[in-house]
Amino acid sequence: MFTGPANIDPYAMCDEGWYCPGNNTLAQPPGNKCLAGHQCPQGSYQQEPCASGFYQPLSEQGECIQCPAGEIHTSISATLC
């Protein structure tokens, strides 16, 4: 865990839909928007690809969406089912 000023974890400052690599303390660092096909919950230090059976058609999102029954996508980082 980060032990800098006030023991603030720099990743916790990153907004949902963004990722904060390194010791970045900006809530929305330039160039670090979460891309479609990925999820970035609040405090993410990197993008997470949507797992098989999930998708995300939009950028800057905090979570992937589960595919409807019967429309399962088998690849990761899917933008549609």
Residue pairs with C-beta under 8 A, 6 or more apart in sequence:
1 7
1 9
2 8
2 9
2 10
2 11
2 23
4 10
4 23
8 25
9 43
10 20
10 23
10 24
10 25
11 20
11 43
11 44
11 45
12 42
12 43
13 20
13 25
13 26
13 27
13 43
14 20
14 24
14 26
14 27
14 28
14 29
14 32
14 40
14 42
14 43
14 44
14 45
15 27
15 28
15 42
16 40
16 41
16 42
16 61
16 62
17 33
17 34
17 40
17 59
17 60
17 61
17 62
18 27
18 28
18 29
18 32
18 33
18 34
18 40
18 44
18 60
19 32
19 34
19 40
19 44
19 45
19 46
19 47
20 26
20 29
20 32
20 43
20 44
20 45
21 32
21 45
21 46
22 45
24 32
33 59
33 60
34 40
34 44
34 47
34 59
34 60
34 61
34 62
35 47
35 59
36 56
36 57
36 58
36 59
36 79
37 49
37 50
37 55
37 56
37 76
37 77
37 78
37 79
38 47
38 48
38 49
38 50
38 56
38 61
38 64
38 77
39 47
39 48
39 50
39 56
39 61
39 62
39 63
39 64
40 47
40 48
40 60
40 61
40 62
41 62
41 63
42 62
49 76
49 77
50 56
50 64
50 76
50 77
50 78
51 64
51 76
52 72
52 73
52 74
52 75
52 76
53 66
53 67
53 72
53 73
53 74
54 64
54 65
54 66
54 67
54 73
54 78
55 64
55 65
55 67
55 73
55 78
55 79
55 80
55 81
56 63
56 64
56 65
56 78
56 79
57 79
57 80
67 73
67 78
67 81
68 81
71 81
72 81
73 80
73 81
